[in-house]
Amino acid sequence: MAKQGFIFPGQGSQYIGMAKDLYENSVEVREMIKTADDVLGINLSDIMFNGPEEKLKQTEFTQPAIFLHSVVLSSLTRLLNPQAAAGHSLGEYSALVSAGAIQFYEAVQLVRARGSAMQQSGIDNPGTMAAIIGMTPEQVSECCYLASETGIVQPANFNSPGQIVISGSVDGVKKGMEICKGKGARLVKELIVSGAFHSPLMESAKEKLKSELDKINIYDARFPVYSNVTAKPVTKKEEIKEMLYQQVTSPVRWEEIINKMISDGVDEFYEIGPSKVLQGLLKRINPNVKCENIEKYSDLEKYL
């Protein structure tokens, strides 16, 4: 019997028209999306379906949009029975809802607050991020250490073998990029982002999130959710709360998470949500495990 794991995408997977076909084909999806619009007091569905792109790209809208697309899908995949879940950064919230650790209507408010806080941190403490291709985690960490005399910089996402993202102040990241190039990185590319996510420059967002986490109910998860911070499975509500708090300024250990899930017996992965970013990363981490993408209503029909 295959052991199934759900994985949920993070920021960067959004596009105009996301979840529109789900909305048009499912009464349940329409009700969930309407609930999100009502709870947030904004017409999030209109931004998701029609844009404009500039608005959808704003972190305070991007995060709840991706979360909503992912969660409505996972709530409908009734023929699948996940025994584990994980989410890339923001996607961890979708994973926790799928595991029953946070209620949908509270999670959508929490995700909007997280996105707004991170967007404001990006304004208050400008920073940037860059993708480094073709270096080991140890090499990238050393380059960040050498660049830290110039400004704040640290690894932010350990995505897959040879694909790591660094984050920090503009001067720190640019110096880190320069050092990585000099030490043999195959490709170094600055990313278009609204802030230095998963770096110390997000400290004010982290503190704002803490007060929001204190307001909501968190429950023990029905199955393990693998933490971005430790790459280990968590189920206890106290630990879940602490991991979400620490996650804002800590690196996303995605490659470790996937390898840990596989070593714990997961051999069938389902990426639930917009785009196919995680499916691509999974193939680079371990091409031997099955991974299917559930994004549109046509993908969903066989699991209803």
N, C-alpha and C positions, 0 to 999 in steps of 0.2 A: 504494500500500500504506500503510495507516494505521500511524502510529507510536504504540505503546501505552505508557501510563505508569500505574503503580500508585501510589495514594496511600493512606496508612494513618492512621487516627484516633488521637487522643491522649486524655488523661484527660478525663472528662466524658461519654464515649460509652457507658459501662457501663449495664447494666440486669439485673435478676434474670431468669434464664432464658436468658442469652446463651450461644450455642453448643450449647444442649441438643439441638436438632433435628439438628445436625451429628453430635453424639455418638451419637444414636439411629440414624442412617442410614448411618454410615461406620465400617468397621472401622479404617481408617487413622487417622481422627480419634480414635477411642477409644484407640488405641495411643499417639498423640501426647499426648493429655490425661493418660493414665495415667503416661506418662514424666514429664510436668511435675509431677504430684502427687508422684511418687517422688523426683524430683530436689530438689524444694523441701521435702519432708518435711511437707507440709500437704495437706489435702483441698481444694485450690483449686477443683476442679470442683464440689464441693458448695456452696461459697460462690457460684460463678457461677450454678449452676442453681437454688439454693434460698434464697440470701441467708443471714442477714437483710440488708436494705439497708444498715443502719448499718455492718455489717462490710465489705460490698462497697465502700462509699464510702471506707474507709480506704486511704490511698495505697499502703501496702505490699501490699494485695490488689488494688486497682483496676488498678494498672499491669500486673502479670503477667496479670491476667484479660483485659484488652483486647488485650495482646500475643498471648496464646495464641489467642484468637478469630481475630485477624487472620492469624496465621501458619498455623494449620491450613487456613484458607481459601486462602491464597496457594499452599500446597503442593499443593492439589488442582486449581487452575485450569490444567489441562494444555493446554488448547486456546488459551490466551492466551500471548503471547510478549512480555513487557514489554521495552522498550528503555531504560527509565528508571524511577526510583521516588523517592518522597519520603514523609516521615511527619511529622505535626504533633507536635512535642516527643517524647513517648514513642514515637509512631508511627515515628520514625526508626529505632528498633531493629527493628521489623517489616520496614521497607524494606531494612535491611542484611541481614537473614536471607534475604529474598526474592532478594537479589542475591548470596548466597553468601559474604558478607563475615564473617559470624559463624555458627557452628553453632547449631542450635536449642537443644540441651540446655545449652550454655554461655550463650546469650542469655537464656534464661528465668531462670537464676540471677542474671545481671547485672541484669536488669530488676527482680527482687525486691529485690536489694541497693540499687538506685537508689531504688525506692519507699520502702523502709525508711529510707534516709538522708534523703530529702526529708521524710518524715513527722517524723523526729526533729528536723530543722532547723526545721520549723514549730513544734515544741514549744519548742525552745531559743530561737528567735528569732521570736516571734509576728509575723505580718504578715497582709496581706490583698491582694485584687485587686479591680479594678473595670472594667467594660466602659464604654467611651466611644463613643457613636454620633453620627456626623454631623460629625466633625472630620478634618482631614488629619493625616498623620503629623507634619508640621512643627508644626502647632498643638498637638498633644498633647505632643510633645517639649518645646515651649516652656512649656506648663503644668506639666509635671513639673519642669522646671528652676526655675520660680518657686516651686514647692511644696517644693523640696528643702531650703530653709532650715528647714522644719518637721520633716522626717524623710526617710528614704530612700524614693524613688519613681522609677520609670522605666517606659517602655513595655516590655511583656512579650510581647505578641502583636500583630503587624501582620496581622490575619486577612483582611481584604478592604477594598475602598474604603469608608471611613467607619465601619469597625468595628475598634477598637483596644482592647486590654486593658492596664491599668497595674498595677504590682505594687510592693510595698514595705512599710514599716512602717505600722501602723494610722494613726498621725498623718499620715505623709507622703501616704498614699493618700487619706485623707479631705480633706486640704488640696488635693490634686490634683483630686479630684472637684469641690470647691467652685470652684476656679479654672476648670475646664473648663465648668461650668455657667454661670459668669459671662461666659465668652467665647463662649457660643452653642452648646454641645453640644446635640444634639437629645434625647439620653437619656444619663443617667449612672446606673449601677447597680452597687452592690457585689455581688460574687460570694461564694457560700458555698464556701470553700476551706479546706484545712487548712494552708496556708502561702503565703508570698509567692514563688511559683514564678517562675523566670527573673528573679530580682533578686539583688543582693549578699547578701541574707539567706540565700541557699542556699549560701554559700561553704563551710560545713562539709560539706554533702552532696557538693559538688563534689570536695573532698579525699578523702572516703571512696570516692567513685566511682573516683577515680584509682587507688587501690590495687586495686580490683576489676578495672579495665581491664588492669592489669599482669599479672593472673593468667590471662587468657584468650587464646586464639588469635584474631587478627584477620587476615583475608586480603584481598587485592585483590578488589574487587567485580567481578562479571561484567559489570555495566552501571552507568552513573552513578547515584549516589544524591545528591539535592540537599540540601545541608546547611542546617539551620535557622539556623546562625550566619552563613553568608556568602551564602546563596541560590544558591550555585554548585555544579556537579556535582563529586563526588569519587569516585575509584576506588581510590586508593592507601591501603594499610593504615595507614601512619603518619599520614596526614592524617585518615583516618576516626577513629582513636583520639583525636587532638587535638580534632576537632570535637565528639565525644561528651563530652569533658571540658569544653570551653568552653560547651557547650550549656546546662548546668545554670543558669548565671547570665546567659546572653545572651538577648536577645529572639528570638522565633520570627518569621522574616521570610516568613510564608506567602504573602502576596500577591505578593511578589517571586519566590518559588520557582515559583509557578504560571505567572507571566508569563514567567519564564526558560525553563521547560520548554516552553511553547508556542512561544517564539521559537526554541528548539532543535528544533522540528519535531513535538513531541508534539501529536496532534490527537484522541486517544481516551483518556480517563481512566477508570480503574476504582477506585472506593473499596472497599477490601477490609477488612471488619471491622464491628463493631457500630455501629448507627445510621447517619444520613445527614448528619452535620454538615458534612463536607468537601464533599459534593455541593452543599449549600446555599451554602457559601462560593465554590465554583468558579463557580456560576451568577452570583454577584455580581461576581466578578473578570472573567470572560469568558463571557457567555451563548452564545457561538457554537460552543464546543467541546463534543463529546460527553462525557457522564459517566454511567456506570452504577454502581449500587451492588451489591456482592456481599456479602451478610450472612447469608443463611439457605440451607439445603440446596436449597430450590426455586430460589433465584437461581443456585446453583452447578451444577445438573444439566446445563445446556446447555454448560458449559465443562469437564466431566469428561473 
